[in-house]
Amino acid sequence: MIKIYGFPYTRSTRATWALEEAGAEYEFIPVNLAKGHQNQPEFLKVNPSGKVPALVDNDFVLTESAAICTYIGERFPASGLVPSGINDRAHYYQWCFFAMSELETPLWTMTKHTKILPKERRIPAVADSCIWEFQRAATVLAKHLDDREFVVGDQFTAADILLGATLNWALKAEIQLMSTVLETYADRMADRPALLRAREREAKAAAG
């Protein structure tokens, strides 16, 4: 059975969301980041970087949320999380890379400099530039989604998971999306039943 090491309301939710969309059986193993469990030797054997999510499928270990979501889509092809057509699949990779490099990077940089890095390493003033950079990338996404329900073709894919999760991150940070198209898209992704199941399962595992 697939195991996902993670913590609620982190990038690990992308992996559990993908598994729920695929209807896959899996075990969620909580790694309490607030208590520093990501630095314990047993977890560092799974992911030496001490970050979540991490996927273990028998003897196969994979990290990085975009790679994990793509693996799940290919492991369960009937889910449609990774398109089968060569052109749609190319566009799928395009938007996955965009989500991680253009849309998420400013948010992660801002978060590191306001909450994560040691205080002597933080430069809080970068926040304004990060918000500007995020909104600039969001404008590109908004134009693409103007007449689309999903980012690739006419079906939901794991690229929507990555983009939807990143937009939700921005909204929780009270960053304006600057587009009703993106707001509607973000709401539609947030209402996916599979995401709601994933969050419930993560919360239950973390509490227990």
C-alpha positions in Angstrom: 0.0 0.0 0.0 1.1 3.5 -0.7 2.2 5.5 2.3 2.2 9.3 2.4 4.3 11.1 5.1 2.9 14.5 5.7 1.2 17.2 7.8 -2.2 18.9 7.4 -2.3 22.1 5.4 1.1 21.7 3.8 2.2 20.5 0.4 1.4 17.0 1.5 -2.3 17.7 1.0 -1.5 17.8 -2.8 -0.4 14.2 -2.6 -3.4 13.0 -0.5 -5.7 15.0 -2.8 -4.3 13.3 -5.8 -4.7 9.9 -4.2 -8.3 10.7 -3.3 -9.0 11.8 -6.9 -7.5 8.5 -8.1 -9.6 6.4 -5.6 -6.4 4.8 -4.4 -5.9 3.0 -1.1 -3.2 4.6 1.0 -1.9 5.2 4.5 -1.3 8.8 5.7 1.5 8.9 8.3 1.6 12.3 10.1 4.9 14.0 10.6 4.3 16.8 13.1 6.3 19.7 11.8 5.3 21.9 14.8 7.1 19.4 17.1 10.1 18.9 14.8 9.3 15.3 13.9 10.7 16.0 10.4 14.1 16.1 11.9 13.9 12.7 13.7 16.2 10.0 12.3 13.4 7.7 11.3 11.9 10.3 9.0 15.2 11.5 7.7 15.8 7.9 6.4 12.7 8.4 4.2 13.5 12.0 3.2 17.0 13.3 4.1 15.8 16.9 3.5 13.3 16.6 6.3 10.4 17.9 4.3 6.9 16.6 3.5 5.4 15.1 1.5 7.2 11.8 1.0 5.7 8.9 -0.8 6.7 5.2 -0.2 5.3 2.6 -2.6 6.7 -0.7 -1.5 10.5 -0.1 -2.0 10.0 3.0 -4.1 10.5 6.4 -2.4 9.6 9.7 -4.0 9.7 13.3 -2.7 8.6 16.7 -4.1 4.8 17.2 -4.4 4.7 17.8 -8.2 6.6 14.6 -8.8 4.4 12.7 -6.4 1.2 13.9 -8.0 2.5 13.0 -11.4 3.6 9.6 -10.2 0.1 9.0 -8.8 -1.5 10.0 -12.1 0.7 7.6 -14.0 0.3 4.8 -11.3 -3.4 5.1 -11.7 -3.9 6.1 -15.4 -7.7 5.7 -15.2 -7.8 8.7 -12.9 -6.9 11.0 -15.8 -4.6 13.0 -13.5 -1.9 12.9 -16.2 -3.2 13.2 -19.8 -2.6 10.4 -22.2 -2.3 12.5 -25.4 1.2 13.7 -26.2 0.2 17.4 -26.7 -2.0 17.6 -23.6 0.7 15.8 -21.6 3.2 18.4 -22.8 0.9 21.2 -21.7 0.4 19.3 -18.4 4.1 19.4 -17.7 4.2 23.1 -18.8 1.6 24.1 -16.2 3.1 21.9 -13.5 6.5 23.6 -14.0 4.7 27.0 -14.0 2.9 26.2 -10.8 6.1 25.3 -9.0 8.6 27.8 -10.5 6.5 30.9 -11.3 3.5 30.8 -9.0 4.7 29.1 -5.8 8.3 30.3 -5.6 7.3 33.9 -4.6 5.0 32.6 -1.9 7.6 30.2 -0.5 10.2 32.9 -0.5 7.9 35.3 1.4 7.0 32.6 3.9 10.6 31.7 4.5 11.6 35.3 5.2 8.6 35.9 7.5 8.2 32.6 9.4 10.7 29.8 8.5 14.3 31.0 8.3 16.3 31.8 11.5 15.5 35.4 12.4 19.0 36.5 11.6 18.6 35.2 8.0 15.2 36.8 7.4 14.7 39.8 5.1 11.0 40.8 5.7 11.2 43.6 3.1 11.2 41.0 0.3 7.5 40.3 1.0 6.3 43.2 -1.2 8.4 42.1 -4.2 7.2 38.5 -3.7 3.6 39.5 -3.8 4.2 41.6 -6.9 6.0 38.6 -8.5 3.1 36.2 -7.6 0.4 38.5 -8.9 2.3 39.0 -12.2 2.4 35.2 -12.7 -1.2 34.9 -11.6 -2.2 37.3 -14.4 -0.7 34.9 -16.9 -2.7 32.0 -15.5 -5.9 34.1 -15.4 -5.5 34.9 -19.1 -5.1 31.2 -19.9 -8.1 30.2 -17.8 -10.4 32.9 -19.1 -12.5 30.5 -21.2 -11.4 27.2 -19.6 -12.7 25.1 -16.7 -9.4 23.3 -16.2 -5.8 24.3 -17.1 -5.2 21.4 -19.6 -7.7 20.2 -22.1 -11.2 19.6 -20.9 -10.5 17.5 -17.8 -9.2 17.9 -14.3 -5.5 16.9 -14.0 -2.8 17.0 -11.3 -1.8 20.3 -12.7 -5.0 21.7 -11.3 -4.1 20.3 -8.0 -0.8 22.1 -7.9 -2.3 25.4 -9.2 -5.4 25.2 -7.0 -3.3 24.5 -3.9 -1.0 27.4 -4.6 -3.8 29.8 -5.2 -5.4 28.6 -1.9 -2.0 29.3 -0.2 -2.1 32.9 -1.5 -5.7 33.4 -0.4 -4.9 32.2 3.1 -2.0 34.7 3.2 -4.5 37.4 2.3 -2.9 38.0 -1.1 -5.4 39.3 -3.7 -5.6 37.2 -6.9 -6.5 40.3 -8.9 -8.9 38.3 -11.1 -12.5 37.0 -10.8 -11.5 34.2 -13.2 -8.8 33.0 -10.7 -11.1 33.5 -7.7 -13.8 31.3 -9.4 -11.2 28.7 -10.4 -9.7 28.6 -6.9 -13.1 28.2 -5.3 -14.0 25.4 -7.8 -10.8 23.6 -6.9 -11.3 24.1 -3.2 -14.7 22.5 -3.4 -13.5 19.3 -5.0 -14.9 16.4 -2.9 -11.5 14.6 -3.1 -9.8 17.6 -1.5 -12.3 17.7 1.3 -11.8 14.0 1.9 -8.0 14.4 1.9 -8.1 17.2 4.5 -10.4 15.2 6.7 -8.2 12.2 6.5 -5.1 14.2 7.3 -6.7 15.9 10.2 -8.0 12.6 11.7 -4.6 11.0 11.4 -2.8 13.9 12.9 -5.2 14.1 15.8 -5.0 10.4 16.5 
